[in-house]
């Protein structure tokens, strides 16, 4: 299992874990976080936007041009922003920490 820490907009730390090969979006949703993922991971929205901590950002595979285009539409984007549907867990990401932006919109009401 790969351990991940999500920091909510109010500063609460939510620890979660997922199998290698699962997306960060799936792990966050399973932990009850407001990561909507309206497009179900098809990179057609930006509702699963997270901000990766600086020490982890450079360890991730580079974002594709399509992901960068979707991030242009997200609220509160930073230099280390990513779409959580595009981050696939691996043992190398054990301990990953991301922040759920305050501007997260969750139409599922969580």
PLY file of the C-alpha trace (Angstrom):
ply
format ascii 1.0
element vertex 110
property float x
property float y
property float z
element edge 109
property int vertex1
property int vertex2
end_header
0.00 0.00 0.00
1.08 3.57 -0.74
0.46 6.12 2.01
-0.72 9.60 1.06
-1.47 12.69 3.17
-4.12 15.16 2.06
-4.20 18.57 3.76
-7.65 20.12 3.66
-8.35 23.81 3.18
-8.86 24.17 6.95
-5.45 22.59 7.67
-6.71 19.16 8.71
-4.47 16.27 7.63
-6.24 13.22 6.23
-4.13 10.08 5.93
-5.11 7.60 3.24
-3.59 4.72 1.38
-4.11 2.99 -1.91
-2.81 0.19 -4.04
-0.03 0.98 -6.54
-1.64 1.69 -9.89
-4.65 3.52 -8.45
-5.06 7.21 -9.13
-4.70 9.79 -6.39
-8.25 10.89 -7.25
-9.64 7.44 -6.38
-7.75 7.38 -3.07
-8.92 10.89 -2.16
-12.54 10.13 -2.99
-12.41 6.93 -0.94
-11.14 9.02 1.99
-14.15 11.36 1.67
-12.26 14.38 0.34
-13.98 16.97 -1.87
-12.28 15.84 -5.08
-15.14 15.72 -7.50
-13.61 14.22 -10.62
-16.68 15.07 -12.69
-15.16 13.63 -15.86
-14.23 10.38 -14.07
-10.52 10.81 -14.76
-10.83 11.52 -18.48
-9.01 14.88 -18.14
-12.03 16.81 -19.40
-12.43 18.95 -16.26
-10.33 20.33 -13.41
-12.49 19.32 -10.44
-9.81 17.01 -9.02
-7.14 19.73 -8.81
-4.65 19.35 -5.95
-1.51 21.21 -4.98
1.47 18.91 -4.52
3.96 19.89 -1.83
7.19 21.22 -3.30
9.34 18.34 -2.05
7.12 15.84 -3.92
6.34 17.80 -7.07
9.60 17.05 -8.88
9.22 13.33 -8.18
6.07 13.13 -10.29
6.05 12.43 -14.00
5.69 15.67 -15.96
2.16 16.85 -16.71
0.99 16.36 -20.27
-0.03 19.32 -22.43
-3.68 18.24 -22.02
-3.35 18.27 -18.23
-1.71 21.71 -18.35
-4.63 22.96 -20.47
-7.15 21.67 -17.91
-5.18 23.22 -15.04
-5.53 26.58 -16.78
-9.26 26.31 -15.97
-8.86 25.40 -12.29
-9.32 27.92 -9.48
-6.34 28.65 -7.24
-3.69 27.06 -9.47
-0.07 27.19 -8.29
3.26 26.13 -9.78
2.86 22.70 -8.16
-0.77 22.13 -9.14
-1.76 18.81 -10.72
-4.92 16.90 -11.55
-5.19 14.07 -9.05
-6.66 11.78 -11.73
-3.29 11.96 -13.51
-1.16 10.96 -10.52
-0.81 7.18 -10.43
0.38 5.75 -7.15
3.61 3.77 -7.00
5.95 2.72 -4.21
8.13 5.72 -5.13
5.25 8.00 -4.05
4.84 6.44 -0.59
4.40 9.40 1.78
3.15 11.83 -0.91
1.55 14.97 0.51
-0.92 17.17 -1.37
-3.20 20.04 -0.43
-6.84 20.24 -1.46
-7.34 23.86 -2.54
-9.85 26.03 -0.73
-11.57 26.64 -4.05
-12.42 22.94 -4.42
-15.95 22.54 -5.66
-17.78 19.36 -4.85
-21.22 19.01 -6.41
-21.65 15.64 -4.67
-22.13 17.50 -1.40
-19.24 16.03 0.57
0 1
1 2
2 3
3 4
4 5
5 6
6 7
7 8
8 9
9 10
10 11
11 12
12 13
13 14
14 15
15 16
16 17
17 18
18 19
19 20
20 21
21 22
22 23
23 24
24 25
25 26
26 27
27 28
28 29
29 30
30 31
31 32
32 33
33 34
34 35
35 36
36 37
37 38
38 39
39 40
40 41
41 42
42 43
43 44
44 45
45 46
46 47
47 48
48 49
49 50
50 51
51 52
52 53
53 54
54 55
55 56
56 57
57 58
58 59
59 60
60 61
61 62
62 63
63 64
64 65
65 66
66 67
67 68
68 69
69 70
70 71
71 72
72 73
73 74
74 75
75 76
76 77
77 78
78 79
79 80
80 81
81 82
82 83
83 84
84 85
85 86
86 87
87 88
88 89
89 90
90 91
91 92
92 93
93 94
94 95
95 96
96 97
97 98
98 99
99 100
100 101
101 102
102 103
103 104
104 105
105 106
106 107
107 108
108 109
